[in-house]
Amino acid sequence: MAERKVRDYVEHEVVAQLRKKADLDIVGKQIQENNGPSCKGDVGIKSRGKIDFLIKYCGYTHFFVQDSKRH
């Protein structure tokens, strides 16, 4: 599988970094962002740029959910 590299981003590295965020769940090619009452607010401007990269260049979709369930 070819990795997309744009502006020093590599898909699998970006996904690994975003998986560490408490407010994000990545399931397949879906990014689920928690914006409910339990939101920690740990998605900043750098994370938004990485999410944008995944959406525009790698075919991911982004959803806001009230409470994401982490496994």
PQR file with spaces between the fields and no chain letter, atoms N, CA, C, O and H, PARSE charges and radii, in Angstrom:
ATOM       1  N    MET     1       0.840   -1.172    0.000 -0.4000 1.5000
ATOM       2  CA   MET     1       0.000    0.000    0.000 -0.0000 2.0000
ATOM       3  C    MET     1       0.884    1.234    0.000  0.5500 1.7000
ATOM       4  O    MET     1       1.780    1.362    0.835 -0.5500 1.4000
ATOM       5  N    ALA     2       0.640    2.123   -0.915 -0.4000 1.5000
ATOM       6  CA   ALA     2       1.457    3.331   -1.030 -0.0000 2.0000
ATOM       7  C    ALA     2       1.045    4.341    0.039  0.5500 1.7000
ATOM       8  O    ALA     2      -0.143    4.587    0.246 -0.5500 1.4000
ATOM       9  H    ALA     2      -0.087    2.019   -1.593  0.4000 1.0000
ATOM      10  N    GLU     3       2.011    4.907    0.698 -0.4000 1.5000
ATOM      11  CA   GLU     3       1.765    5.928    1.723 -0.0000 2.0000
ATOM      12  C    GLU     3       1.724    7.294    1.065  0.5500 1.7000
ATOM      13  O    GLU     3       2.541    7.603    0.197 -0.5500 1.4000
ATOM      14  H    GLU     3       2.976    4.708    0.530  0.4000 1.0000
ATOM      15  N    ARG     4       0.773    8.102    1.481 -0.4000 1.5000
ATOM      16  CA   ARG     4       0.673    9.471    0.979 -0.0000 2.0000
ATOM      17  C    ARG     4       1.549   10.360    1.838  0.5500 1.7000
ATOM      18  O    ARG     4       1.421   10.367    3.062 -0.5500 1.4000
ATOM      19  H    ARG     4       0.110    7.851    2.186  0.4000 1.0000
ATOM      20  N    LYS     5       2.441   11.112    1.203 -0.4000 1.5000
ATOM      21  CA   LYS     5       3.309   12.029    1.939 -0.0000 2.0000
ATOM      22  C    LYS     5       3.164   13.425    1.358  0.5500 1.7000
ATOM      23  O    LYS     5       3.527   13.671    0.208 -0.5500 1.4000
ATOM      24  H    LYS     5       2.545   11.106    0.209  0.4000 1.0000
ATOM      25  N    VAL     6       2.640   14.322    2.150 -0.4000 1.5000
ATOM      26  CA   VAL     6       2.450   15.707    1.761 -0.0000 2.0000
ATOM      27  C    VAL     6       2.844   16.555    2.953  0.5500 1.7000
ATOM      28  O    VAL     6       2.381   16.314    4.068 -0.5500 1.4000
ATOM      29  H    VAL     6       2.345   14.122    3.084  0.4000 1.0000
ATOM      30  N    ARG     7       3.690   17.538    2.730 -0.4000 1.5000
ATOM      31  CA   ARG     7       4.110   18.455    3.790 -0.0000 2.0000
ATOM      32  C    ARG     7       4.651   17.704    5.003  0.5500 1.7000
ATOM      33  O    ARG     7       4.283   18.008    6.138 -0.5500 1.4000
ATOM      34  H    ARG     7       4.066   17.734    1.824  0.4000 1.0000
ATOM      35  N    ASP     8       5.493   16.756    4.776 -0.4000 1.5000
ATOM      36  CA   ASP     8       6.140   15.976    5.824 -0.0000 2.0000
ATOM      37  C    ASP     8       5.165   15.142    6.654  0.5500 1.7000
ATOM      38  O    ASP     8       5.505   14.748    7.770 -0.5500 1.4000
ATOM      39  H    ASP     8       5.791   16.508    3.854  0.4000 1.0000
ATOM      40  N    TYR     9       3.973   14.865    6.149 -0.4000 1.5000
ATOM      41  CA   TYR     9       3.037   13.979    6.823 -0.0000 2.0000
ATOM      42  C    TYR     9       3.059   12.630    6.130  0.5500 1.7000
ATOM      43  O    TYR     9       3.136   12.552    4.904 -0.5500 1.4000
ATOM      44  H    TYR     9       3.696   15.185    5.243  0.4000 1.0000
ATOM      45  N    VAL    10       2.991   11.576    6.916 -0.4000 1.5000
ATOM      46  CA   VAL    10       2.851   10.221    6.404 -0.0000 2.0000
ATOM      47  C    VAL    10       1.629    9.632    7.095  0.5500 1.7000
ATOM      48  O    VAL    10       1.496    9.727    8.315 -0.5500 1.4000
ATOM      49  H    VAL    10       2.929   11.639    7.912  0.4000 1.0000
ATOM      50  N    GLU    11       0.748    9.032    6.325 -0.4000 1.5000
ATOM      51  CA   GLU    11      -0.556    8.621    6.841 -0.0000 2.0000
ATOM      52  C    GLU    11      -0.466    7.798    8.115  0.5500 1.7000
ATOM      53  O    GLU    11      -1.119    8.140    9.100 -0.5500 1.4000
ATOM      54  H    GLU    11       0.857    8.955    5.334  0.4000 1.0000
ATOM      55  N    HIS    12       0.308    6.740    8.134 -0.4000 1.5000
ATOM      56  CA   HIS    12       0.318    5.868    9.310 -0.0000 2.0000
ATOM      57  C    HIS    12       0.900    6.558   10.549  0.5500 1.7000
ATOM      58  O    HIS    12       0.516    6.241   11.675 -0.5500 1.4000
ATOM      59  H    HIS    12       0.839    6.462    7.334  0.4000 1.0000
ATOM      60  N    GLU    13       1.823    7.500   10.339 -0.4000 1.5000
ATOM      61  CA   GLU    13       2.380    8.240   11.473 -0.0000 2.0000
ATOM      62  C    GLU    13       1.360    9.218   12.046  0.5500 1.7000
ATOM      63  O    GLU    13       1.247    9.362   13.264 -0.5500 1.4000
ATOM      64  H    GLU    13       2.135    7.757    9.424  0.4000 1.0000
ATOM      65  N    VAL    14       0.620    9.889   11.169 -0.4000 1.5000
ATOM      66  CA   VAL    14      -0.399   10.838   11.607 -0.0000 2.0000
ATOM      67  C    VAL    14      -1.504   10.109   12.368  0.5500 1.7000
ATOM      68  O    VAL    14      -1.957   10.577   13.413 -0.5500 1.4000
ATOM      69  H    VAL    14       0.712    9.772   10.180  0.4000 1.0000
ATOM      70  N    VAL    15      -1.933    8.971   11.847 -0.4000 1.5000
ATOM      71  CA   VAL    15      -2.972    8.189   12.523 -0.0000 2.0000
ATOM      72  C    VAL    15      -2.493    7.753   13.903  0.5500 1.7000
ATOM      73  O    VAL    15      -3.253    7.816   14.869 -0.5500 1.4000
ATOM      74  H    VAL    15      -1.565    8.591   10.998  0.4000 1.0000
ATOM      75  N    ALA    16      -1.249    7.315   14.005 -0.4000 1.5000
ATOM      76  CA   ALA    16      -0.697    6.896   15.304 -0.0000 2.0000
ATOM      77  C    ALA    16      -0.675    8.063   16.293  0.5500 1.7000
ATOM      78  O    ALA    16      -0.969    7.873   17.474 -0.5500 1.4000
ATOM      79  H    ALA    16      -0.632    7.264   13.220  0.4000 1.0000
ATOM      80  N    GLN    17      -0.334    9.260   15.829 -0.4000 1.5000
ATOM      81  CA   GLN    17      -0.300   10.429   16.710 -0.0000 2.0000
ATOM      82  C    GLN    17      -1.705   10.828   17.151  0.5500 1.7000
ATOM      83  O    GLN    17      -1.915   11.167   18.315 -0.5500 1.4000
ATOM      84  H    GLN    17      -0.095    9.414   14.870  0.4000 1.0000
ATOM      85  N    LEU    18      -2.658   10.792   16.237 -0.4000 1.5000
ATOM      86  CA   LEU    18      -4.014   11.204   16.577 -0.0000 2.0000
ATOM      87  C    LEU    18      -4.727   10.186   17.465  0.5500 1.7000
ATOM      88  O    LEU    18      -5.635   10.549   18.213 -0.5500 1.4000
ATOM      89  H    LEU    18      -2.487   10.517   15.291  0.4000 1.0000
ATOM      90  N    ARG    19      -4.328    8.921   17.391 -0.4000 1.5000
ATOM      91  CA   ARG    19      -4.934    7.907   18.267 -0.0000 2.0000
ATOM      92  C    ARG    19      -4.636    8.177   19.736  0.5500 1.7000
ATOM      93  O    ARG    19      -5.356    7.686   20.606 -0.5500 1.4000
ATOM      94  H    ARG    19      -3.590    8.626   16.783  0.4000 1.0000
ATOM      95  N    LYS    20      -3.601    8.938   20.030 -0.4000 1.5000
ATOM      96  CA   LYS    20      -3.235    9.263   21.411 -0.0000 2.0000
ATOM      97  C    LYS    20      -4.148   10.322   22.019  0.5500 1.7000
ATOM      98  O    LYS    20      -4.162   10.495   23.238 -0.5500 1.4000
ATOM      99  H    LYS    20      -3.016    9.337   19.324  0.4000 1.0000
ATOM     100  N    LYS    21      -4.908   11.030   21.192 -0.4000 1.5000
ATOM     101  CA   LYS    21      -5.785   12.093   21.673 -0.0000 2.0000
ATOM     102  C    LYS    21      -7.029   11.481   22.320  0.5500 1.7000
ATOM     103  O    LYS    21      -7.668   10.598   21.749 -0.5500 1.4000
ATOM     104  H    LYS    21      -4.896   10.889   20.202  0.4000 1.0000
ATOM     105  N    ALA    22      -7.360   11.960   23.509 -0.4000 1.5000
ATOM     106  CA   ALA    22      -8.503   11.419   24.246 -0.0000 2.0000
ATOM     107  C    ALA    22      -9.829   11.726   23.562  0.5500 1.7000
ATOM     108  O    ALA    22     -10.786   10.966   23.712 -0.5500 1.4000
ATOM     109  H    ALA    22      -6.841   12.678   23.973  0.4000 1.0000
ATOM     110  N    ASP    23      -9.905   12.817   22.819 -0.4000 1.5000
ATOM     111  CA   ASP    23     -11.161   13.221   22.189 -0.0000 2.0000
ATOM     112  C    ASP    23     -11.358   12.647   20.791  0.5500 1.7000
ATOM     113  O    ASP    23     -12.367   12.943   20.151 -0.5500 1.4000
ATOM     114  H    ASP    23      -9.128   13.435   22.696  0.4000 1.0000
ATOM     115  N    LEU    24     -10.434   11.845   20.303 -0.4000 1.5000
ATOM     116  CA   LEU    24     -10.541   11.298   18.956 -0.0000 2.0000
ATOM     117  C    LEU    24     -10.570    9.775   18.980  0.5500 1.7000
ATOM     118  O    LEU    24      -9.848    9.133   19.742 -0.5500 1.4000
ATOM     119  H    LEU    24      -9.614   11.604   20.823  0.4000 1.0000
ATOM     120  N    ASP    25     -11.413    9.221   18.137 -0.4000 1.5000
ATOM     121  CA   ASP    25     -11.411    7.790   17.846 -0.0000 2.0000
ATOM     122  C    ASP    25     -11.263    7.656   16.340  0.5500 1.7000
ATOM     123  O    ASP    25     -11.943    8.345   15.579 -0.5500 1.4000
ATOM     124  H    ASP    25     -11.999    9.743   17.517  0.4000 1.0000
ATOM     125  N    ILE    26     -10.376    6.771   15.913 -0.4000 1.5000
ATOM     126  CA   ILE    26     -10.206    6.519   14.487 -0.0000 2.0000
ATOM     127  C    ILE    26     -10.594    5.066   14.244  0.5500 1.7000
ATOM     128  O    ILE    26      -9.941    4.137   14.720 -0.5500 1.4000
ATOM     129  H    ILE    26      -9.823    6.212   16.531  0.4000 1.0000
ATOM     130  N    VAL    27     -11.677    4.899   13.487 -0.4000 1.5000
ATOM     131  CA   VAL    27     -12.208    3.573   13.189 -0.0000 2.0000
ATOM     132  C    VAL    27     -12.211    3.426   11.676  0.5500 1.7000
ATOM     133  O    VAL    27     -12.996    4.070   10.980 -0.5500 1.4000
ATOM     134  H    VAL    27     -12.207    5.654   13.100  0.4000 1.0000
ATOM     135  N    GLY    28     -11.335    2.584   11.180 -0.4000 1.5000
ATOM     136  CA   GLY    28     -11.207    2.454    9.735 -0.0000 2.0000
ATOM     137  C    GLY    28     -10.739    3.774    9.152  0.5500 1.7000
ATOM     138  O    GLY    28      -9.669    4.271    9.502 -0.5500 1.4000
ATOM     139  H    GLY    28     -10.697    2.061   11.746  0.4000 1.0000
ATOM     140  N    LYS    29     -11.539    4.340    8.265 -0.4000 1.5000
ATOM     141  CA   LYS    29     -11.217    5.646    7.675 -0.0000 2.0000
ATOM     142  C    LYS    29     -12.172    6.720    8.188  0.5500 1.7000
ATOM     143  O    LYS    29     -12.444    7.703    7.498 -0.5500 1.4000
ATOM     144  H    LYS    29     -12.408    3.937    7.981  0.4000 1.0000
ATOM     145  N    GLN    30     -12.673    6.524    9.395 -0.4000 1.5000
ATOM     146  CA   GLN    30     -13.545    7.509   10.029 -0.0000 2.0000
ATOM     147  C    GLN    30     -12.855    8.094   11.250  0.5500 1.7000
ATOM     148  O    GLN    30     -12.310    7.363   12.077 -0.5500 1.4000
ATOM     149  H    GLN    30     -12.452    5.726    9.955  0.4000 1.0000
ATOM     150  N    ILE    31     -12.881    9.416   11.357 -0.4000 1.5000
ATOM     151  CA   ILE    31     -12.351   10.108   12.529 -0.0000 2.0000
ATOM     152  C    ILE    31     -13.554   10.610   13.306  0.5500 1.7000
ATOM     153  O    ILE    31     -14.325   11.430   12.808 -0.5500 1.4000
ATOM     154  H    ILE    31     -13.323   10.010   10.686  0.4000 1.0000
ATOM     155  N    GLN    32     -13.716   10.117   14.528 -0.4000 1.5000
ATOM     156  CA   GLN    32     -14.837   10.522   15.367 -0.0000 2.0000
ATOM     157  C    GLN    32     -14.298   11.422   16.462  0.5500 1.7000
ATOM     158  O    GLN    32     -13.449   11.014   17.255 -0.5500 1.4000
ATOM     159  H    GLN    32     -13.090    9.451   14.933  0.4000 1.0000
ATOM     160  N    GLU    33     -14.799   12.654   16.501 -0.4000 1.5000
ATOM     161  CA   GLU    33     -14.337   13.622   17.489 -0.0000 2.0000
ATOM     162  C    GLU    33     -15.417   13.860   18.527  0.5500 1.7000
ATOM     163  O    GLU    33     -16.548   14.203   18.183 -0.5500 1.4000
ATOM     164  H    GLU    33     -15.489   12.985   15.857  0.4000 1.0000
ATOM     165  N    ASN    34     -15.082   13.682   19.777 -0.4000 1.5000
ATOM     166  CA   ASN    34     -16.011   13.875   20.878 -0.0000 2.0000
ATOM     167  C    ASN    34     -16.183   15.367   21.136  0.5500 1.7000
ATOM     168  O    ASN    34     -15.204   16.079   21.358 -0.5500 1.4000
ATOM     169  H    ASN    34     -14.164   13.403   20.057  0.4000 1.0000
ATOM     170  N    ASN    35     -17.422   15.837   21.106 -0.4000 1.5000
ATOM     171  CA   ASN    35     -17.687   17.227   21.461 -0.0000 2.0000
ATOM     172  C    ASN    35     -18.779   17.312   22.529  0.5500 1.7000
ATOM     173  O    ASN    35     -19.440   18.340   22.673 -0.5500 1.4000
ATOM     174  H    ASN    35     -18.217   15.258   20.926  0.4000 1.0000
ATOM     175  N    GLY    36     -18.957   16.232   23.265 -0.4000 1.5000
ATOM     176  CA   GLY    36     -19.961   16.177   24.319 -0.0000 2.0000
ATOM     177  C    GLY    36     -19.434   16.734   25.630  0.5500 1.7000
ATOM     178  O    GLY    36     -18.366   17.345   25.665 -0.5500 1.4000
ATOM     179  H    GLY    36     -18.420   15.396   23.148  0.4000 1.0000
ATOM     180  N    PRO    37     -20.176   16.526   26.703 -0.5600 1.5000
ATOM     181  CA   PRO    37     -19.794   17.071   28.005  0.2800 2.0000
ATOM     182  C    PRO    37     -18.495   16.486   28.566  0.5500 1.7000
ATOM     183  O    PRO    37     -17.855   17.107   29.414 -0.5500 1.4000
ATOM     184  N    SER    38     -18.107   15.312   28.105 -0.4000 1.5000
ATOM     185  CA   SER    38     -16.867   14.702   28.601 -0.0000 2.0000
ATOM     186  C    SER    38     -15.653   15.068   27.742  0.5500 1.7000
ATOM     187  O    SER    38     -14.591   14.461   27.883 -0.5500 1.4000
ATOM     188  H    SER    38     -18.627   14.807   27.416  0.4000 1.0000
ATOM     189  N    CYS    39     -15.802   16.049   26.862 -0.4000 1.5000
ATOM     190  CA   CYS    39     -14.726   16.494   25.972 -0.0000 2.0000
ATOM     191  C    CYS    39     -13.570   17.077   26.776  0.5500 1.7000
ATOM     192  O    CYS    39     -13.783   17.920   27.647 -0.5500 1.4000
ATOM     193  H    CYS    39     -16.665   16.543   26.748  0.4000 1.0000
ATOM     194  N    LYS    40     -12.347   16.635   26.488 -0.4000 1.5000
ATOM     195  CA   LYS    40     -11.163   17.105   27.203 -0.0000 2.0000
ATOM     196  C    LYS    40     -10.529   18.345   26.564  0.5500 1.7000
ATOM     197  O    LYS    40      -9.745   19.044   27.206 -0.5500 1.4000
ATOM     198  H    LYS    40     -12.174   15.950   25.780  0.4000 1.0000
ATOM     199  N    GLY    41     -10.865   18.611   25.312 -0.4000 1.5000
ATOM     200  CA   GLY    41     -10.319   19.781   24.633 -0.0000 2.0000
ATOM     201  C    GLY    41      -8.866   19.631   24.222  0.5500 1.7000
ATOM     202  O    GLY    41      -8.134   20.620   24.173 -0.5500 1.4000
ATOM     203  H    GLY    41     -11.501   18.043   24.790  0.4000 1.0000
ATOM     204  N    ASP    42      -8.435   18.414   23.926 -0.4000 1.5000
ATOM     205  CA   ASP    42      -7.026   18.207   23.576 -0.0000 2.0000
ATOM     206  C    ASP    42      -6.761   18.196   22.069  0.5500 1.7000
ATOM     207  O    ASP    42      -5.674   17.806   21.641 -0.5500 1.4000
ATOM     208  H    ASP    42      -9.029   17.611   23.965  0.4000 1.0000
ATOM     209  N    VAL    43      -7.730   18.614   21.263 -0.4000 1.5000
ATOM     210  CA   VAL    43      -7.533   18.708   19.819 -0.0000 2.0000
ATOM     211  C    VAL    43      -7.266   20.172   19.488  0.5500 1.7000
ATOM     212  O    VAL    43      -8.174   21.003   19.492 -0.5500 1.4000
ATOM     213  H    VAL    43      -8.613   18.930   21.610  0.4000 1.0000
ATOM     214  N    GLY    44      -5.995   20.469   19.200 -0.4000 1.5000
ATOM     215  CA   GLY    44      -5.591   21.843   18.919 -0.0000 2.0000
ATOM     216  C    GLY    44      -5.359   22.086   17.446  0.5500 1.7000
ATOM     217  O    GLY    44      -5.779   21.296   16.601 -0.5500 1.4000
ATOM     218  H    GLY    44      -5.258   19.794   19.197  0.4000 1.0000
ATOM     219  N    ILE    45      -4.692   23.177   17.145 -0.4000 1.5000
ATOM     220  CA   ILE    45      -4.480   23.591   15.757 -0.0000 2.0000
ATOM     221  C    ILE    45      -3.599   22.600   14.987  0.5500 1.7000
ATOM     222  O    ILE    45      -3.826   22.375   13.799 -0.5500 1.4000
ATOM     223  H    ILE    45      -4.351   23.819   17.832  0.4000 1.0000
ATOM     224  N    LYS    46      -2.613   22.017   15.635 -0.4000 1.5000
ATOM     225  CA   LYS    46      -1.759   21.031   14.944 -0.0000 2.0000
ATOM     226  C    LYS    46      -2.536   19.768   14.626  0.5500 1.7000
ATOM     227  O    LYS    46      -2.384   19.187   13.552 -0.5500 1.4000
ATOM     228  H    LYS    46      -2.428   22.201   16.601  0.4000 1.0000
ATOM     229  N    SER    47      -3.371   19.345   15.570 -0.4000 1.5000
ATOM     230  CA   SER    47      -4.199   18.162   15.330 -0.0000 2.0000
ATOM     231  C    SER    47      -5.191   18.423   14.205  0.5500 1.7000
ATOM     232  O    SER    47      -5.458   17.538   13.393 -0.5500 1.4000
ATOM     233  H    SER    47      -3.494   19.817   16.443  0.4000 1.0000
ATOM     234  N    ARG    48      -5.737   19.633   14.154 -0.4000 1.5000
ATOM     235  CA   ARG    48      -6.681   19.989   13.084 -0.0000 2.0000
ATOM     236  C    ARG    48      -5.996   19.900   11.713  0.5500 1.7000
ATOM     237  O    ARG    48      -6.612   19.463   10.740 -0.5500 1.4000
ATOM     238  H    ARG    48      -5.520   20.352   14.814  0.4000 1.0000
ATOM     239  N    GLY    49      -4.738   20.307   11.635 -0.4000 1.5000
ATOM     240  CA   GLY    49      -3.997   20.200   10.385 -0.0000 2.0000
ATOM     241  C    GLY    49      -3.794   18.758    9.968  0.5500 1.7000
ATOM     242  O    GLY    49      -3.867   18.433    8.783 -0.5500 1.4000
ATOM     243  H    GLY    49      -4.237   20.662   12.425  0.4000 1.0000
ATOM     244  N    LYS    50      -3.542   17.899   10.931 -0.4000 1.5000
ATOM     245  CA   LYS    50      -3.365   16.470   10.637 -0.0000 2.0000
ATOM     246  C    LYS    50      -4.679   15.840   10.201  0.5500 1.7000
ATOM     247  O    LYS    50      -4.707   15.014    9.288 -0.5500 1.4000
ATOM     248  H    LYS    50      -3.483   18.163   11.893  0.4000 1.0000
ATOM     249  N    ILE    51      -5.773   16.234   10.859 -0.4000 1.5000
ATOM     250  CA   ILE    51      -7.093   15.738   10.462 -0.0000 2.0000
ATOM     251  C    ILE    51      -7.400   16.199    9.039  0.5500 1.7000
ATOM     252  O    ILE    51      -7.912   15.424    8.231 -0.5500 1.4000
ATOM     253  H    ILE    51      -5.751   16.904   11.601  0.4000 1.0000
ATOM     254  N    ASP    52      -7.093   17.444    8.736 -0.4000 1.5000
ATOM     255  CA   ASP    52      -7.310   17.995    7.400 -0.0000 2.0000
ATOM     256  C    ASP    52      -6.520   17.217    6.349  0.5500 1.7000
ATOM     257  O    ASP    52      -7.036   16.928    5.269 -0.5500 1.4000
ATOM     258  H    ASP    52      -6.677   18.073    9.392  0.4000 1.0000
ATOM     259  N    PHE    53      -5.276   16.882    6.664 -0.4000 1.5000
ATOM     260  CA   PHE    53      -4.450   16.073    5.754 -0.0000 2.0000
ATOM     261  C    PHE    53      -5.113   14.727    5.475  0.5500 1.7000
ATOM     262  O    PHE    53      -5.196   14.301    4.323 -0.5500 1.4000
ATOM     263  H    PHE    53      -4.857   17.117    7.541  0.4000 1.0000
ATOM     264  N    LEU    54      -5.582   14.059    6.523 -0.4000 1.5000
ATOM     265  CA   LEU    54      -6.209   12.746    6.347 -0.0000 2.0000
ATOM     266  C    LEU    54      -7.477   12.840    5.509  0.5500 1.7000
ATOM     267  O    LEU    54      -7.753   11.957    4.696 -0.5500 1.4000
ATOM     268  H    LEU    54      -5.514   14.405    7.459  0.4000 1.0000
ATOM     269  N    ILE    55      -8.247   13.899    5.701 -0.4000 1.5000
ATOM     270  CA   ILE    55      -9.496   14.067    4.952 -0.0000 2.0000
ATOM     271  C    ILE    55      -9.212   14.376    3.486  0.5500 1.7000
ATOM     272  O    ILE    55      -9.785   13.744    2.598 -0.5500 1.4000
ATOM     273  H    ILE    55      -8.023   14.617    6.361  0.4000 1.0000
ATOM     274  N    LYS    56      -8.336   15.341    3.227 -0.4000 1.5000
ATOM     275  CA   LYS    56      -8.108   15.803    1.847 -0.0000 2.0000
ATOM     276  C    LYS    56      -7.277   14.856    0.999  0.5500 1.7000
ATOM     277  O    LYS    56      -7.528   14.712   -0.197 -0.5500 1.4000
ATOM     278  H    LYS    56      -7.871   15.854    3.948  0.4000 1.0000
ATOM     279  N    TYR    57      -6.291   14.209    1.607 -0.4000 1.5000
ATOM     280  CA   TYR    57      -5.353   13.420    0.811 -0.0000 2.0000
ATOM     281  C    TYR    57      -5.463   11.915    0.988  0.5500 1.7000
ATOM     282  O    TYR    57      -4.957   11.160    0.158 -0.5500 1.4000
ATOM     283  H    TYR    57      -6.087   14.326    2.579  0.4000 1.0000
ATOM     284  N    CYS    58      -6.114   11.463    2.055 -0.4000 1.5000
ATOM     285  CA   CYS    58      -6.134   10.025    2.328 -0.0000 2.0000
ATOM     286  C    CYS    58      -7.538    9.428    2.342  0.5500 1.7000
ATOM     287  O    CYS    58      -7.689    8.228    2.570 -0.5500 1.4000
ATOM     288  H    CYS    58      -6.524   12.076    2.730  0.4000 1.0000
ATOM     289  N    GLY    59      -8.559   10.232    2.106 -0.4000 1.5000
ATOM     290  CA   GLY    59      -9.911    9.700    1.984 -0.0000 2.0000
ATOM     291  C    GLY    59     -10.632    9.432    3.291  0.5500 1.7000
ATOM     292  O    GLY    59     -11.575    8.640    3.308 -0.5500 1.4000
ATOM     293  H    GLY    59      -8.436   11.207    1.921  0.4000 1.0000
ATOM     294  N    TYR    60     -10.231   10.055    4.379 -0.4000 1.5000
ATOM     295  CA   TYR    60     -10.904    9.870    5.663 -0.0000 2.0000
ATOM     296  C    TYR    60     -12.125   10.777    5.740  0.5500 1.7000
ATOM     297  O    TYR    60     -12.214   11.776    5.027 -0.5500 1.4000
ATOM     298  H    TYR    60      -9.466   10.698    4.365  0.4000 1.0000
ATOM     299  N    THR    61     -13.069   10.418    6.618 -0.4000 1.5000
ATOM     300  CA   THR    61     -14.214   11.267    6.904 -0.0000 2.0000
ATOM     301  C    THR    61     -14.162   11.663    8.378  0.5500 1.7000
ATOM     302  O    THR    61     -13.595   10.944    9.201 -0.5500 1.4000
ATOM     303  H    THR    61     -12.997    9.606    7.197  0.4000 1.0000
ATOM     304  N    HIS    62     -14.754   12.802    8.701 -0.4000 1.5000
ATOM     305  CA   HIS    62     -14.673   13.360   10.051 -0.0000 2.0000
ATOM     306  C    HIS    62     -16.086   13.581   10.570  0.5500 1.7000
ATOM     307  O    HIS    62     -16.914   14.200    9.902 -0.5500 1.4000
ATOM     308  H    HIS    62     -15.215   13.386    8.033  0.4000 1.0000
ATOM     309  N    PHE    63     -16.357   13.066   11.780 -0.4000 1.5000
ATOM     310  CA   PHE    63     -17.660   13.209   12.408 -0.0000 2.0000
ATOM     311  C    PHE    63     -17.495   13.759   13.808  0.5500 1.7000
ATOM     312  O    PHE    63     -16.513   13.460   14.488 -0.5500 1.4000
ATOM     313  H    PHE    63     -15.684   12.564   12.324  0.4000 1.0000
ATOM     314  N    PHE    64     -18.451   14.559   14.238 -0.4000 1.5000
ATOM     315  CA   PHE    64     -18.529   14.978   15.628 -0.0000 2.0000
ATOM     316  C    PHE    64     -19.567   14.098   16.308  0.5500 1.7000
ATOM     317  O    PHE    64     -20.673   13.927   15.795 -0.5500 1.4000
ATOM     318  H    PHE    64     -19.249   14.802   13.686  0.4000 1.0000
ATOM     319  N    VAL    65     -19.212   13.540   17.462 -0.4000 1.5000
ATOM     320  CA   VAL    65     -20.126   12.686   18.218 -0.0000 2.0000
ATOM     321  C    VAL    65     -20.248   13.229   19.632  0.5500 1.7000
ATOM     322  O    VAL    65     -19.356   13.925   20.115 -0.5500 1.4000
ATOM     323  H    VAL    65     -18.314   13.679   17.878  0.4000 1.0000
ATOM     324  N    GLN    66     -21.341   12.913   20.288 -0.4000 1.5000
ATOM     325  CA   GLN    66     -21.550   13.413   21.652 -0.0000 2.0000
ATOM     326  C    GLN    66     -20.620   12.727   22.639  0.5500 1.7000
ATOM     327  O    GLN    66     -19.978   13.407   23.438 -0.5500 1.4000
ATOM     328  H    GLN    66     -22.066   12.347   19.895  0.4000 1.0000
ATOM     329  N    ASP    67     -20.527   11.439   22.611 -0.4000 1.5000
ATOM     330  CA   ASP    67     -19.614   10.705   23.487 -0.0000 2.0000
ATOM     331  C    ASP    67     -19.052    9.511   22.733  0.5500 1.7000
ATOM     332  O    ASP    67     -19.772    8.555   22.444 -0.5500 1.4000
ATOM     333  H    ASP    67     -21.049   10.886   21.962  0.4000 1.0000
ATOM     334  N    SER    68     -17.780    9.568   22.421 -0.4000 1.5000
ATOM     335  CA   SER    68     -17.152    8.449   21.734 -0.0000 2.0000
ATOM     336  C    SER    68     -16.808    7.382   22.764  0.5500 1.7000
ATOM     337  O    SER    68     -16.440    7.688   23.898 -0.5500 1.4000
ATOM     338  H    SER    68     -17.195   10.345   22.656  0.4000 1.0000
ATOM     339  N    LYS    69     -16.932    6.141   22.355 -0.4000 1.5000
ATOM     340  CA   LYS    69     -16.641    5.036   23.259 -0.0000 2.0000
ATOM     341  C    LYS    69     -15.301    4.434   22.881  0.5500 1.7000
ATOM     342  O    LYS    69     -15.159    3.818   21.825 -0.5500 1.4000
ATOM     343  H    LYS    69     -17.231    5.892   21.433  0.4000 1.0000
ATOM     344  N    ARG    70     -14.326    4.616   23.747 -0.4000 1.5000
ATOM     345  CA   ARG    70     -12.995    4.087   23.478 -0.0000 2.0000
ATOM     346  C    ARG    70     -12.894    2.676   23.995  0.5500 1.7000
ATOM     347  O    ARG    70     -13.431    2.338   25.050 -0.5500 1.4000
ATOM     348  H    ARG    70     -14.441    5.116   24.605  0.4000 1.0000
ATOM     349  N    HIS    71     -12.188    1.849   23.227 -0.4000 1.5000
ATOM     350  CA   HIS    71     -12.012    0.443   23.631 -0.0000 2.0000
ATOM     351  C    HIS    71     -10.627    0.240   24.166  0.5500 1.7000
ATOM     352  O    HIS    71     -10.274   -0.872   24.560 -0.5500 1.4000
ATOM     353  H    HIS    71     -11.752    2.124   22.370  0.4000 1.0000
